[in-house]
Amino acid sequence: MSERDVLVLGATGSTGRRVAGMLRDAGVSVRHASRRGSFRFDWTVRDTWEPATAGADAMYLMAPHELPVDPEFVRRAVEQGVRRIVLLSSRGIEVMGDERLLAAERTVRDSGVEWTIVRPDWFDQNFDEGFFQPAVMSGELALPLGDARMAFVDADDIAAVAATALTEDGHAGRSYEVTGPRALSFEEALAVITRESGRPVRYRGGDADYRAAQSSFGIPRDQTEAELAAFTALREAGDGEPTDTVREVTGRPPVPFETYAARAAAHGAWRE
Ligand SMILES: NC(=O)c1ccc[n+]([C@@H]2O[C@H](COP(=O)([O-])OP(=O)(O)OC[C@H]3O[C@@H](n4cnc5c(N)ncnc54)[C@H](OP(=O)(O)O)[C@@H]3O)[C@@H](O)[C@H]2O)c1
């Protein structure tokens, strides 16, 4: 790619922060974009779109959980000269019926520029930076996935795949399923977290446990039932198969979940 900038959306988030850091360390000129980033970008404020994309050559495209990738933003970015897009999507979106990310994938495929889609399995960092952190701290996680195993993946590996696709040739038109080296059930993953954090964390994997937990958080019943339908489909799809994508794209093996947990604990992730 040329000497122009790489725009990284979600640059304060779990993956974007790491993508931006890796690019910077490699000497690439990076725009750290988000509402709190050094480059102000807000999906809900269209006036912030053009300053972010003008003069950028490549873009790490991610939308936070609750927001779609607006096709108009992508159209304008391409019009302004963005020639390569790496999209953060997710594994299992067909099974779970995730229309938000399915639409985002269609948008980049139809963008007319080089695209790569990164489809990670569940992030390891959910346990210390994301959704599951409060549950780990409270000692109980309810999620209706039973014994199904997930190929949890470290956000450093996701970012390394994305950074490679942003800066090296040979990844255009590829959709990468990015996983850790082995699939674990939530019970197994929490046993590792318990060992490394010194905090006993119990897993409750049934539908009734999930309904009860959601209700105690004041989550509307409709939302809980929709989530249950998606999780049931995922559970019924069976164990997640690890892939060799991280090694193939980056040349390094993926980080084992045990290593992630040990590192997070060493950084004080689960201390009061
Ligand atoms: N967690 C998982 O296991 C998993 C697995 C597969 C795929 N995914 C996908 O990964 C995505 C989340 O990625 P992530 O974990 O890297 O992000 P994250 O840690 O959840 O952080 C969200 C990022 O989005 C930015 N943001 C929030 N609202 C914004 C707005 N209105 N305009 C612009 N930026 C905004 C935040 O920064 P500011 O607050 O500074 O704006 C932050 O940088 C989701 O689409 C999810 O579906 C997650």
The ligand as an SDF file (V2000), in Angstrom:
LIG
                    3D

 48 52  0  0  0  0  0  0  0  0999 V2000
  -16.7680  -10.1670   21.8870 N   0  0  0  0  0  0  0  0  0  0  0  0
  -16.7480  -11.2110   21.0810 C   0  0  0  0  0  0  0  0  0  0  0  0
  -16.5740  -12.3590   21.5100 O   0  0  0  0  0  0  0  0  0  0  0  0
  -16.9280  -10.9840   19.5990 C   0  0  0  0  0  0  0  0  0  0  0  0
  -16.7350  -12.0730   18.7230 C   0  0  0  0  0  0  0  0  0  0  0  0
  -16.8560  -11.8570   17.3460 C   0  0  0  0  0  0  0  0  0  0  0  0
  -17.1670  -10.5890   16.8700 C   0  0  0  0  0  0  0  0  0  0  0  0
  -17.3610   -9.5480   17.7450 N   0  0  0  0  0  0  0  0  0  0  0  0
  -17.6930   -8.2130   17.2010 C   0  0  0  0  0  0  0  0  0  0  0  0
  -16.6820   -7.2970   17.5910 O   0  0  0  0  0  0  0  0  0  0  0  0
  -17.2530   -5.9850   17.6070 C   0  0  0  0  0  0  0  0  0  0  0  0
  -16.7350   -5.2790   18.8480 C   0  0  0  0  0  0  0  0  0  0  0  0
  -15.3320   -5.1050   18.6740 O   0  0  0  0  0  0  0  0  0  0  0  0
  -14.3540   -4.7630   19.8510 P   0  0  0  0  0  0  0  0  0  0  0  0
  -14.5530   -5.7920   20.9340 O   0  0  0  0  0  0  0  0  0  0  0  0
  -13.0130   -4.5640   19.2840 O   0  0  0  0  0  0  0  0  0  0  0  0
  -14.9080   -3.3940   20.3770 O   0  0  0  0  0  0  0  0  0  0  0  0
  -15.2340   -2.9690   21.8730 P   0  0  0  0  0  0  0  0  0  0  0  0
  -14.0910   -3.3170   22.7750 O   0  0  0  0  0  0  0  0  0  0  0  0
  -16.6070   -3.4380   22.1980 O   0  0  0  0  0  0  0  0  0  0  0  0
  -15.2290   -1.3930   21.7360 O   0  0  0  0  0  0  0  0  0  0  0  0
  -16.1550   -0.6860   20.9300 C   0  0  0  0  0  0  0  0  0  0  0  0
  -15.3910    0.3900   20.1690 C   0  0  0  0  0  0  0  0  0  0  0  0
  -16.3370    1.1310   19.4060 O   0  0  0  0  0  0  0  0  0  0  0  0
  -16.2180    2.5060   19.6980 C   0  0  0  0  0  0  0  0  0  0  0  0
  -17.5300    3.1260   19.6160 N   0  0  0  0  0  0  0  0  0  0  0  0
  -18.5990    2.9340   20.4280 C   0  0  0  0  0  0  0  0  0  0  0  0
  -19.6390    3.6850   19.9990 N   0  0  0  0  0  0  0  0  0  0  0  0
  -19.1980    4.3710   18.9200 C   0  0  0  0  0  0  0  0  0  0  0  0
  -19.8090    5.3140   18.0380 C   0  0  0  0  0  0  0  0  0  0  0  0
  -21.0660    5.7310   18.1980 N   0  0  0  0  0  0  0  0  0  0  0  0
  -19.0740    5.8050   17.0230 N   0  0  0  0  0  0  0  0  0  0  0  0
  -17.7840    5.4190   16.8510 C   0  0  0  0  0  0  0  0  0  0  0  0
  -17.1640    4.5390   17.6220 N   0  0  0  0  0  0  0  0  0  0  0  0
  -17.8610    4.0170   18.6640 C   0  0  0  0  0  0  0  0  0  0  0  0
  -15.6360    2.5520   21.1170 C   0  0  0  0  0  0  0  0  0  0  0  0
  -14.8680    3.7130   21.3230 O   0  0  0  0  0  0  0  0  0  0  0  0
  -15.4030    5.1020   21.9390 P   0  0  0  0  0  0  0  0  0  0  0  0
  -16.1770    4.7510   23.1650 O   0  0  0  0  0  0  0  0  0  0  0  0
  -14.1290    5.8400   22.1710 O   0  0  0  0  0  0  0  0  0  0  0  0
  -16.2340    5.7130   20.8490 O   0  0  0  0  0  0  0  0  0  0  0  0
  -14.6870    1.3600   21.0890 C   0  0  0  0  0  0  0  0  0  0  0  0
  -13.4490    1.7350   20.5200 O   0  0  0  0  0  0  0  0  0  0  0  0
  -18.7600   -6.1480   17.5470 C   0  0  0  0  0  0  0  0  0  0  0  0
  -19.2410   -5.7950   16.2620 O   0  0  0  0  0  0  0  0  0  0  0  0
  -18.9660   -7.6340   17.8030 C   0  0  0  0  0  0  0  0  0  0  0  0
  -20.1090   -8.1430   17.1640 O   0  0  0  0  0  0  0  0  0  0  0  0
  -17.2280   -9.7250   19.0850 C   0  0  0  0  0  0  0  0  0  0  0  0
  1  2  1  0
  2  3  2  0
  2  4  1  0
  4  5  1  0
  4 48  2  0
  5  6  2  0
  6  7  1  0
  7  8  2  0
  8  9  1  0
  8 48  1  0
  9 10  1  0
  9 46  1  0
 10 11  1  0
 11 12  1  0
 11 44  1  0
 12 13  1  0
 13 14  1  0
 14 15  2  0
 14 16  1  0
 14 17  1  0
 17 18  1  0
 18 19  2  0
 18 20  1  0
 18 21  1  0
 21 22  1  0
 22 23  1  0
 23 24  1  0
 23 42  1  0
 24 25  1  0
 25 26  1  0
 25 36  1  0
 26 27  1  0
 26 35  1  0
 27 28  2  0
 28 29  1  0
 29 30  1  0
 29 35  2  0
 30 31  1  0
 30 32  2  0
 32 33  1  0
 33 34  2  0
 34 35  1  0
 36 37  1  0
 36 42  1  0
 37 38  1  0
 38 39  2  0
 38 40  1  0
 38 41  1  0
 42 43  1  0
 44 45  1  0
 44 46  1  0
 46 47  1  0
M  CHG  2   8   1  16  -1
M  END
$$$$
